[in-house]
Amino acid sequence: MGVEPSQCVVFEDSVSGFKAARPAGMYSVGVGEVALHAVGDDAPDLAIGSFNDLNPDRLFGARD
């Protein structure tokens, strides 16, 4: 697609997905209960309960 990994956002609902995004150089947004309760290396960069909770200002502010 011609996009650098550092410019990508991954939306995931599993710990394995959060963990795969990190070494790929992508920012991970975890969606759901798993994301909200994950800690340490198992946690996404940003956790939300559902897509209804996604605030673009928070998302893009987190990437700066």
N, C-alpha and C positions, 0 to 999 in steps of 0.2 A: 504494500500500500504506500510505501514511501514515507512512512512516519517513524521517527525515532522512538524507541521504547520509552524513553523518559517523557515523552509527550503523550503517552497513552494512559488511559484509566481503565482498570479492570474491575468489573462488577462481579462479585463472587458470593456464594453462599456456603462455602466449605473451607475448612482450615487448609486443606491441601491446595485449594485455589489461591488463598491468601499467600501461602508459602511459596507457590510457584511464581507469583507475580514479582516477588522481591528480587530473586537472582536474575530475572529477566529484565530488571530495571524499570518495571512498570509500577504505577501507583495503584494500590488496591482499595476498593470500597467494599466492605463486607456488608451484606444485606441479611437481616434476620437475627434470630436468637443466638445462633452459633457465633455470629460476628460480635454481638453485643456482650457476650460472655467470654470471648477469647482473650487471653492475656499473653504478654511477652512475645516470643517469636511466633506464636500461633495467631496473633492478632493482625487484623488488616490495618492499613494506614488510617482509615476512617471507617467507623462502624455506624450503621443506621438500622433502624428496626424494619423499615420498608421503604420503597421508593417514594412514598408519600412524605417521608421525612427528609428527603434529599433537598438541600438548599444549595443552589449553584454558587452563591457567594461563599459559603462555607467550603465547598469543594474546591473552587479555584483559589480561594485564599489559603487553603491548606497546602497547595502546590507551590506557593511562592517561597 
